[in-house]
Amino acid sequence: MVHVFISYASNPKFLLQVVIVLATIAAVVTVGAPLLNEDPLGRRMKAVALEREQLRGRAREEISERLRSQNLRQAPKPFMKQVVDSLNLSQWLSVGDSKLMLARAGYRGPQAEIALLFFRLVMPPVLALVTILYVFVLHLVSVTPMIGMGIVVAALYLGLKAPELFLNNVIEKRKDSIRIAFPDALDLLLICVESGISIESAFQRVGQEIGHQSVPLAEEMTLTMAELSYLPDRQQAYENFGDRVNLDAVRQIVMVLLQAERVGTPLAAALRTVSRETRSHRLLEAEKKAASLPPKLTVPMMVFFLPCIFAVLLTPAIIQVMIQMR
């Protein structure tokens, strides 16, 4: 059985067929998933609404201590929780402030932290076994034993860091989505405040309206509205909002809201100023990307376009010279 598996795994035609099948499946899933996917905004809003009802029944003191790290709770998977608790992974595989990282990535509750610790335990041996299979068993990579051991060690390190890299990637995508939609959200928030709506209702209304442009921003604003309604310290809700999003524009608006809560400064004028600055900053970022485009296109044009142009221009002349030389 092992010889048959090794013969198939080392057969280039079989590997090519496997790659073609996987590519076909990935293409079908990529095309069909949007057609079968449910409304992500509605699902996330239902989760936020469910969490709001759970927050209503808890004591205010308990909410003040746990709300930052336990939002949108989900029950941990039994086998993951058993492995994490039995090996005490939270002591030697924790990643700094993992709860804050998970909250910034949109994963909240004990299940998210347990899943992170579980995958940090599982990924290194899995990648190491795959590397050993391809380097030492199938000999698909011709290297010395010392270099092969180095590749295995690198695979172990990559498996340990893979969950962190995944989280950082998700965090950056959420930040980009929020950064693009935040100026529009500020304009809507300013309209709501100037019309006399309370800040809690304004956050709720803006969260509903901005969800079509950025689901993460709608989720964060709706969750902030829930915290403003039930936390004993409203300033803590604003600070939680700034910590979860971790953007300069959001921290700026959080400072404005905190100042309005503490000293009673006019909120509408401050929001108008911050909105104008945020929109100008977004325009400057777009102009900066546009200005950096020509230098980035120089090398691709030299490598891909100029040879084709030279071939089109010089080929007729070369043909004529060769005909005359005959």
C-alpha positions, 0 to 999 in steps of 0.5 A: 500500500505504501509503495502504491502511494509513493508511486502515485505521489512521485508520478508527475502526471498524477500530481498534474491531474490532482492539481487540475482537479483541485483548480477546477474545484476551486474555480467552481467554488469561487464562482458558485459561492457568491450565488449560494452565500447568504446575506453576511450583513444580516447574519452579523447583525443578528449575532450582534442583536443576540449579544445585545439581549445577552448583555441586557440580562447581565449585571453592569459590573460583570459587563464592565470587566468582561465586555472587551474580551467576550463579545458575540460569544460562541460555545467552544468546540468540546474537543478543542477545549479539551486539548487546550485545557489538558495541555495548558496551551494558554500558558505556553502558546499564547500570542501577546494580547491575543484577545485584542487581536482576535477582536480586531479580526472580528473573532470574539468569545472563548471559542476564538481564543481556543481555536487559535491555541489549537491551531498553533499546536496542530499546524507545526507538526502537520507542516513538518510531516508534509515536509518530511514526506516530500523531502526524505520519503518521496525525494521530490526535492534533491537536497542534503540531509542537513539542508533537509533538516533545515527545511523541516525546522523552517516548516515547524516555525512557519506552522507556529506563525501561520495562525498569527499571519492569518489573523494579521491578514484578516485584521488588515482587510478589516482595517482597509474596509473600515478606512474606506467607509469611515468618512461616509459613516462620519457624514451620516453620524454628523447628520444624525447628531445635527438632527437631534438624535442621541449618540446611541441611536445615531450609532445604530442608524449609521451601522444599518446604513453603512453596512452595504459599504462595509460590514465590519464597520457596521458591526463595530458601530452596532456593538458600540451602540450596545456598549453605550446602552449597557456599560456603566462607563460610556467612555469605556465604550468609546475606548473599546471602539477605538481599540478594536478598530485601531485606526488613526481616524477612529481614534481621533473621533473617539477623542472627540466623543470623549471630550464631549462626554467630559466637558460638554463641547459641541459635538456637531462642530467637532464631528464636521471638522473631523469628517472634513479632515478624514475625507481629505486624508482619504483623497490624499491617499488616493492621489499618493497611490496614483502618483506612485503608479508610473514608477511601478509600471516602468519595469513591467513595461520594459520587460514585457512591452518593449520586447514586443514593440521591438519585435514588431518593428524590427522583424520586417526589416530583418526579413528584408535584409535576409531576403536581400542577402540570399 
